[in-house]
């Protein structure tokens, strides 16, 4: 179960902390598991921060499909 985490910070708090425009209100989640979509703040190639939804988990570089990730999330 170490691949799980919580995501409970409000969109408003994240926007203030990371100096972002308004982030959609996020529903608190207390059992986020690999393969689920999560909100992430990342830096673009231009150096700007942005909030996006990404799939949580580890997919090996050699894998042709994300399905392989389920057996390796705890690698």
C-alpha positions in Angstrom: 0.0 0.0 0.0 3.0 2.4 -0.1 1.9 3.6 -3.5 -1.1 5.4 -2.0 -1.3 8.9 -0.7 -3.8 11.6 0.2 -4.6 14.8 -1.7 -6.5 17.2 0.5 -5.1 20.7 0.0 -7.7 23.1 -1.5 -7.2 24.5 -5.0 -7.2 28.0 -3.5 -4.3 27.1 -1.1 -2.3 25.6 -3.9 -2.8 28.6 -6.1 -1.6 30.9 -3.4 1.4 28.8 -2.3 2.7 28.2 -5.9 1.7 31.6 -7.3 -0.7 30.2 -9.9 -4.0 31.5 -11.4 -7.1 30.0 -9.9 -7.0 26.2 -9.6 -10.3 24.3 -9.8 -11.7 23.4 -6.5 -10.4 19.9 -5.6 -12.4 17.3 -3.7 -10.3 15.9 -0.9 -9.1 12.3 -1.6 -7.8 10.1 1.1 -6.8 6.9 -0.7 -5.2 7.8 -4.1 -3.9 4.6 -5.7 -1.6 4.0 -8.7 -3.4 4.4 -12.0 -5.8 7.1 -10.8 -5.7 10.7 -12.0 -4.3 13.3 -9.7 -3.7 17.0 -9.7 0.0 17.9 -10.2 1.9 21.2 -10.4 4.7 21.1 -12.8 7.1 23.4 -14.5 6.8 23.9 -18.3 9.7 24.0 -20.7 9.2 27.8 -20.7 9.8 27.8 -16.9 6.2 28.5 -15.9 4.2 26.5 -13.3 1.0 24.9 -14.4 -1.7 22.7 -12.7 -2.5 19.5 -14.7 -4.2 16.1 -14.1 -1.8 13.2 -14.6 -2.0 9.5 -14.0 -0.3 8.4 -10.8 2.2 5.5 -11.1 5.4 4.2 -12.6 5.6 3.1 -16.2 8.9 1.7 -17.3 10.6 3.4 -20.3 10.5 0.1 -22.2 6.8 -0.5 -21.7 4.6 0.0 -24.8 1.5 0.4 -22.6 0.7 1.9 -19.2 -0.9 -1.4 -18.2 2.6 -2.8 -17.3 2.8 -0.1 -14.5 0.4 -1.9 -12.2 2.9 -4.7 -11.4 5.8 -2.2 -10.9 4.3 0.7 -8.9 6.1 -0.5 -5.8 9.5 -1.1 -7.5 
